[in-house]
Amino acid sequence: MRKKRNPQCSMELHYVPHEICSQLSGISQWLDAHPQFNDWIYEDLSSGDKQNTGRNGLSAESVLRAALLKQYLNCDYDYLSFVLMDSMLFRDFCRLEPNQRPSRSSLHGLISLLTASTWERINNCQLMTAKDQGIEKGRTVAIDSTVTESDIKPPCDSDLLASSVKEICRLLERGQTLTATPLYEYTHHNRAVKDAARKCIYAGKEERHQHYKKLLQLTRKSRKVLIEATVTLANARQQGCLLITNSYLVLSFLTDKTGHASTFS
């Protein structure tokens, strides 16, 4: 069974002389001033409940507060489950009963049931409160674009060749749509190229040479078809057989890629 709120839980937080306690107290008071939130959350949770029997689960109020606490702490569900077992402050904020110890999977399953429309309605109420109190008008959105250092996989020849064949096949497929009837045929080598590129990375030194040789052969085949398709489409363009003549042409892509494909010869 699931309730909208736990009526027997204390409305006051476990006092801790810290800024976090003051902030959570303010959030708790704001949530108490909007009891309609519990009705919205209860509707979302009811859609995932198979039956309304058994022992009491987390109330709609507790699920909402746990979701907000997760965002406030910027943590994962493992850490959220731990703090809800260990901290009296966080337990009081989420209004948990003494015997409730929500697990990671339980928290994830319940919070994931909350729909985007419900969060949007709650966010609109938050913006209205901030506007009424003169804190924020909500006209602009601040986006953090701070550059952070991260590891980037360096490019290798096998990956570059595989990406080139993938792009060639995409352009050849699009080039067939320029005429009512395709003027050329080609064979997709994406799967074979992808397999050869993967083996070039994980194979030994001797086997790697064979896989790389196969990768070059497939790339040359794709390039040859690309050049032939470029000539065929160019002739069709002169004869006025293309379905698209005055807009963005795939032919320009083909010509550009053909010029850059000379490194595979």
Number of C-alpha atoms within 10 A of each C-alpha: 13 19 16 20 19 16 9 9 13 13 14 13 19 16 12 11 8 8 9 12 17 14 11 17 19 12 16 19 12 13 18 14 10 12 13 12 20 20 14 21 23 21 16 18 22 16 10 12 12 7 9 10 9 8 8 11 15 26 23 26 24 24 25 23 21 26 19 15 19 17 12 12 10 11 11 12 18 13 14 24 20 14 14 22 16 12 12 16 20 21 22 21 24 24 27 27 17 9 6 14 16 17 16 15 11 15 18 17 13 19 19 13 15 21 14 10 10 15 15 11 13 17 12 13 14 17 17 15 15 14 13 11 10 9 10 14 13 13 6 7 6 6 6 6 6 6 6 5 6 6 5 6 6 6 8 11 12 21 17 12 20 25 15 19 24 19 14 25 20 12 18 24 16 13 23 18 15 21 16 10 9 12 14 13 10 14 10 16 19 20 11 14 26 19 14 24 25 16 17 23 15 10 15 10 10 8 12 18 13 15 21 20 13 16 24 19 15 21 23 18 14 23 22 15 17 23 16 13 23 23 14 13 23 17 13 16 17 9 9 12 16 18 12 14 11 6 6 9 14 20 20 12 15 20 17 12 19 18 10 10 20 10 8 11 10
